[in-house]
Amino acid sequence: MKKLATYCIPFAAALTLAATSCEQKVDYVNPTWARAISPAEGATLKIDFFKPDDKQVFTWEVRPGATYRISFDVNMYFENAVTFDMGNKDSLVLTNAETLDMLREIWPDFSGNKRFFWRVEQTRNGEVRSVWRHFSAIPLVESFTDPRDNQTYGACQFILNDGSLMTIMSENLRATTYADGEPLPDEAKTAMGDGYCSDPLYVQKVGRYYTWAAATRMTWDEAKAAYEAGEPVQGVCPEGWHLPSIDEFNALREYLGADTGADAVKDPSYWPTTASITNSAKMNIVVSGFYWHEGLTFLTDPTFTARFWSSTPRLAGMQFAYGDTASADDPTKAVLLSIYDDASSLNIQSYSVVPTVENHMYPIRCVMDPM
């Protein structure tokens, strides 16, 4: 049977148009068809990775005397589907952990934004009817608690230009040991340098400053080998997280806008120049400055710049901000992301990592490993 909904143009306008100008919208309703209800067509399921017991619910309309099978796959053909026999139930309830396991059974590489299909198959009086819908799924991370010190960090997630999902901390790291409990080779400093800042909220926002050797827990040559092999470097980050590589920082720059992205990530609370700041990416970056080397007790440029270590050493052929190109490997330098108060650009640069001489210390934002 057809349910007709009719929409007509106003009477005055109708005087100049044919009677067929009325539009008819047809909603098909058949009491014997299978009908999926939730999630709606094209919906996005956000599956909280750190709340494995929270629930995801799929619902459909139940007909008298009917039984149901619910299937999931990566396309509408359901040739390699995961199927649940539901009897006469009207819903399938899965925990987040079960949902992730099920989707990874369908698509083993699932760790970011991905489209899936689900089908309601109805059997009633020997007649089989089915309907399918699609949805997108994203492993959601809004916060994370580091088990080594019970510090909790907010997180931002971005679907980058290549379609991959990046999960990055929205706070600077505050760890003072490695995840296995081993001490750092150089003390992780705070912003409470000589005569600079005693605001505890600011000190919390800035987190700790690390030498590159402490950040990576590697020699320069080991970090080079890891970069060339495409291996993530955990360093001082928690288990399941790693230091961003230059490639990850560049992907984030391209997504946010290399020339304007700084305004989208700056927290206006502590930057002197705030006119164009939006913090729309919710990364909450505060101006933080740096320590020239591990022996100093005062910050440099604490109201002008914020910089974050990558895991990548300066290697031949790499291109950096302001026309700087590495003509050869440089064992005295490593790569970082830098932001300035008087600019809206996100810059890739490199600075010295020579112990006791010019051994720069910067904050860290960790990136989550693929989930």
WOPENOR-V542449 format. One record per residue. N is the residue number from 0. PHI is phi in whole degrees, -180 to 180 (NA if undefined). OMEGA is omega as a letter, one per 30 degrees, with the letter a starting at -180 (NA if undefined). D_CENTER is the distance of its C-alpha to the mean C-alpha in whole Angstrom. Layout:
BEGIN
N;PHI;OMEGA;D_CENTER
N;PHI;OMEGA;D_CENTER
END
This chain:
BEGIN
0;NA;a;47
1;-112;l;45
2;-103;a;44
3;-100;l;45
4;-118;a;43
5;-110;l;45
6;-124;a;44
7;-114;l;47
8;-74;a;47
9;-56;a;49
10;-58;a;53
11;-61;l;54
12;-70;a;51
13;-64;l;53
14;-61;a;56
15;-105;a;55
16;-122;l;53
17;-70;a;54
18;-63;a;54
19;-77;l;51
20;-68;l;49
21;-62;l;47
22;-96;l;44
23;-117;l;44
24;-105;a;40
25;-108;l;41
26;-105;a;39
27;-84;l;40
28;-130;l;41
29;-136;a;42
30;-69;l;43
31;-105;a;43
32;-75;l;39
33;-74;a;36
34;-141;l;34
35;-79;a;30
36;-114;a;29
37;-143;g;25
38;-74;a;23
39;-68;l;24
40;-54;l;24
41;80;a;20
42;-67;l;19
43;-113;l;15
44;-90;l;15
45;-102;a;12
46;-104;a;13
47;-69;a;12
48;-63;a;12
49;-98;l;14
50;-128;a;16
51;-64;a;18
52;-92;l;21
53;-65;a;20
54;-109;l;21
55;-117;a;20
56;-123;l;24
57;-113;a;25
58;-128;l;28
59;-151;l;31
60;-84;a;35
61;-99;l;38
62;-96;l;41
63;-57;l;44
64;79;a;45
65;-104;l;42
66;-121;a;40
67;-137;l;36
68;-125;a;34
69;-116;a;30
70;-124;l;28
71;-131;l;25
72;-160;a;24
73;-96;l;22
74;-150;a;25
75;-80;a;28
76;-88;l;30
77;54;a;29
78;-82;l;31
79;-128;a;29
80;-80;l;28
81;-94;a;27
82;-123;l;30
83;-120;l;31
84;-84;a;34
85;-109;a;34
86;59;l;38
87;-101;l;39
88;-71;a;36
89;-110;a;34
90;-158;l;30
91;-118;a;28
92;-114;l;26
93;-124;l;23
94;-71;l;21
95;-58;l;18
96;-63;l;19
97;-67;l;21
98;-65;l;19
99;-62;l;17
100;-61;a;20
101;-65;a;21
102;-67;l;19
103;-76;l;19
104;-66;l;22
105;-75;a;22
106;-135;a;19
107;-57;a;19
108;-89;a;16
109;-63;l;14
110;-149;a;11
111;-150;a;8
112;-70;a;10
113;-148;l;14
114;-90;l;17
115;-128;l;19
116;-123;l;23
117;-132;a;25
118;-129;l;29
119;-101;l;31
120;-111;a;35
121;-111;l;38
122;-115;a;41
123;-147;a;44
124;55;l;48
125;79;a;47
126;-100;a;45
127;-107;l;41
128;-124;l;39
129;-147;l;35
130;-146;l;32
131;-122;l;29
132;-137;l;26
133;-121;l;22
134;-148;l;19
135;-103;l;15
136;-128;l;13
137;-133;l;9
138;-70;a;9
139;-90;l;8
140;-135;l;7
141;-106;l;9
142;-158;a;11
143;-151;l;13
144;-108;a;16
145;-78;a;17
146;-66;a;21
147;-72;a;23
148;-141;l;23
149;61;l;22
150;-78;l;19
151;-106;a;17
152;-123;l;13
153;-73;a;11
154;-139;l;7
155;-113;l;5
156;-127;a;2
157;-132;l;4
158;-87;a;7
159;-71;a;9
160;-62;l;12
161;-89;l;13
162;90;l;11
163;-79;a;9
164;-103;l;5
165;-110;l;4
166;-114;a;3
167;-131;a;6
168;-60;l;9
169;-98;l;10
170;-138;l;13
171;-75;a;16
172;-63;a;17
173;-122;a;20
174;-67;l;21
175;-118;l;25
176;-140;l;25
177;-78;a;23
178;-62;l;22
179;-90;l;25
180;93;l;27
181;-68;l;29
182;-73;l;29
183;-76;l;28
184;-69;l;30
185;-129;a;30
186;-58;l;29
187;-83;a;26
188;-83;l;28
189;-107;l;27
190;-82;a;27
191;-86;l;31
192;-76;a;33
193;-55;l;36
194;67;a;37
195;-98;a;33
196;-142;l;32
197;-122;l;32
198;-73;a;30
199;-64;l;28
200;-66;l;25
201;-64;l;25
202;-60;l;25
203;-65;a;22
204;-65;a;20
205;-73;a;21
206;71;a;21
207;-111;l;22
208;-109;a;23
209;-127;l;24
210;-69;a;26
211;-66;l;24
212;-64;l;26
213;-69;a;25
214;-64;a;21
215;-89;a;22
216;59;a;25
217;-141;l;26
218;-78;l;29
219;-59;a;28
220;-66;l;30
221;-66;l;27
222;-66;l;24
223;-62;a;26
224;-63;l;26
225;-65;l;23
226;-63;a;21
227;-67;l;24
228;-89;a;23
229;71;a;19
230;-95;l;19
231;-69;a;16
232;-113;a;18
233;-68;a;17
234;54;a;20
235;-86;a;20
236;-72;l;16
237;-66;l;16
238;-58;a;17
239;87;l;14
240;-132;a;12
241;-150;l;13
242;-69;l;14
243;-64;l;13
244;-88;l;15
245;-60;a;17
246;-66;l;15
247;-69;l;12
248;-63;l;13
249;-66;l;15
250;-64;l;12
251;-68;l;10
252;-61;a;14
253;-64;l;14
254;-69;a;12
255;-79;a;13
256;104;a;16
257;-59;a;18
258;-89;a;21
259;-127;a;20
260;-65;a;16
261;-60;l;17
262;-66;a;19
263;-82;a;15
264;-116;a;14
265;-78;l;17
266;-85;a;18
267;-68;a;22
268;-62;a;24
269;-126;l;25
270;-95;l;25
271;-62;a;28
272;-99;a;28
273;-121;a;26
274;-55;a;27
275;-106;a;24
276;-72;l;21
277;-119;a;19
278;52;a;16
279;-65;l;14
280;-82;l;11
281;60;l;11
282;-88;l;11
283;59;a;15
284;-80;l;16
285;-103;l;20
286;-65;a;22
287;-138;a;23
288;67;a;26
289;-161;l;26
290;-101;l;29
291;-65;l;31
292;-156;a;32
293;-67;a;32
294;-91;a;35
295;-85;l;35
296;-117;l;35
297;-130;l;34
298;-86;l;31
299;-107;l;31
300;52;a;30
301;-71;l;28
302;-119;a;28
303;-126;a;27
304;-144;l;24
305;-134;a;21
306;-135;a;20
307;-136;l;17
308;-64;l;19
309;-101;l;17
310;-89;a;19
311;-100;l;21
312;-78;l;24
313;-75;a;26
314;-123;a;27
315;-55;l;30
316;91;l;29
317;-70;l;26
318;-112;a;25
319;-126;a;25
320;-63;l;25
321;61;l;29
322;77;a;30
323;-85;l;30
324;-124;l;30
325;-78;l;30
326;-82;a;33
327;-155;l;33
328;-59;l;31
329;-128;a;32
330;-69;l;32
331;-100;a;32
332;-135;l;28
333;-136;a;25
334;-96;l;22
335;-148;l;20
336;-101;a;18
337;-126;a;20
338;-133;a;20
339;-119;a;24
340;-65;a;25
341;-96;a;27
342;-143;l;25
343;-102;a;22
344;-92;l;21
345;-102;a;18
346;-116;l;20
347;-98;a;20
348;-137;l;23
349;-139;a;25
350;-140;a;27
351;-70;l;30
352;-130;a;29
353;-87;a;33
354;-57;l;34
355;66;a;36
356;-106;l;37
357;-137;a;33
358;-111;a;31
359;-59;l;28
360;-122;a;26
361;-133;l;22
362;-70;a;19
363;-137;l;16
364;-118;a;12
365;-86;l;11
366;-110;a;8
367;-75;l;8
368;-63;l;10
369;-54;a;10
370;-87;NA;11
END
